[in-house]
Amino acid sequence: MVETQTRAMPKLWIGIDFHKKTWRIHCRTNEFSGNPFSMEPNPQLLKEKIDRDYEGYDVEVVYECGCFGYWAHRDFESYGWKSCVVNPADIPRMHKDKYEKSDTIDARKLSKYLQKGLLNSVTIPDIKREQLRSLFRRRVQLVKNIRSVKVILKSQLIYFGIKIPDEMDNASWSKAFRDWVKDLEWEYETAGYMMQTNIDQVEYLHYKINEVGNQLRKYCRDHYRSDYDLLMSIPGIGPLTAICFISEVGEVSRFKNFKQLSCLVGMMPTTYQSSDTNRTQGLTPRALRIMRSYLVEAAWQAVRIDPVLREYYKSHKGKKPNDIIVKVSRKLLSRAYGVLRTGVAYKIGLLK
């Protein structure tokens, strides 16, 4: 009699609903679906429990990406588990999910969809690039903060009926404008102190933005010099746009073609087709918004200094300028993809 042997390891699928103080966890195999349980957010404690209760299983784990980052993913993979970090928008949902939601339901769904192979992981950056990206996003946050403070300061001037001189009433805050605000005379010192604190905050944020920007430039020149120089060779793309591409997009070798990169950045139209109805509805809301906004700003500069893009812009005369500039920014993205894939710097006027 021939004795049969089991060669394939039994599989265990784990869905985790992350929270700050607890994880809600659901485990399932091909034979059964376990009871959900909660535990403190500690990968090592989860490993000890799985080793104790599911010895000999091939483990796959999934959780939603977001504010909890990728540290848990790296711990799971260090245990020999297969880890999937999924975009919440990519999780299949039914209409009833709108009315039935709990941590237990979410954990069950994650383990179920993982078992059925319906989930795809986002691209996990290496730690070096992830921490570069955190510094770049800190600069983006500082820029947003300074805009907010500027709006508050100008609204206070309007509130008190103080007219800004025409030559200073623009988006560019010169030293002369700041000095003018400092020299304003107020009936009571409280309002003057209020305005001074706003100016102090603006000047502090200006200093920090410049400091972070200098640190980003130095780091990319030291650690990503090749990619940095290639991107800087493209007309319109400056240091910050190049740093944004390096930190947010990463290696272009992971894209099979330009279309995949274009979809990631969000340079694709939203389409709707049903029967005889077929229409586009502007750019997709699913995008790397930071990268897309920097490309659009770079495109305005590119049409001024690159003759090829200038002629391309003029060839669409009659259309809305904002629609044309999106087309130009897509061409810039294509150039960035091209120079990084080939390793050849761009030369003005040779490529369309």
Protein Blocks (a to p, Z undefined) as FASTA:
>chain_A
ZZdddfbdcdddddddddfkbccdddddfkbccddddddddfklmmmmmmmmmghiacdd
dddedjkojmlmmmmmmnopacddddfklpccdfklmmgccfklmmmmmmmmmmnopacc
dddddfklmmmmmmmmmmmmmmmmmmmmmmmmmmmmmmnopacdfklmcfbdcfklmmmm
mmpccfbfklmmmmmmmmmmmmmmmmmmmmmmmmmmmmmmmmmmmmmmmmmmpghiafkl
mmmmmmmnopaklpmbfklmmmmnopaccdddehjbccdebjafbdcfklmmmmmmmmmm
mmmmmmklmmmmmmmgoiafklmmmmmmmmmmmmmmmmmmnopacdehkaZZ
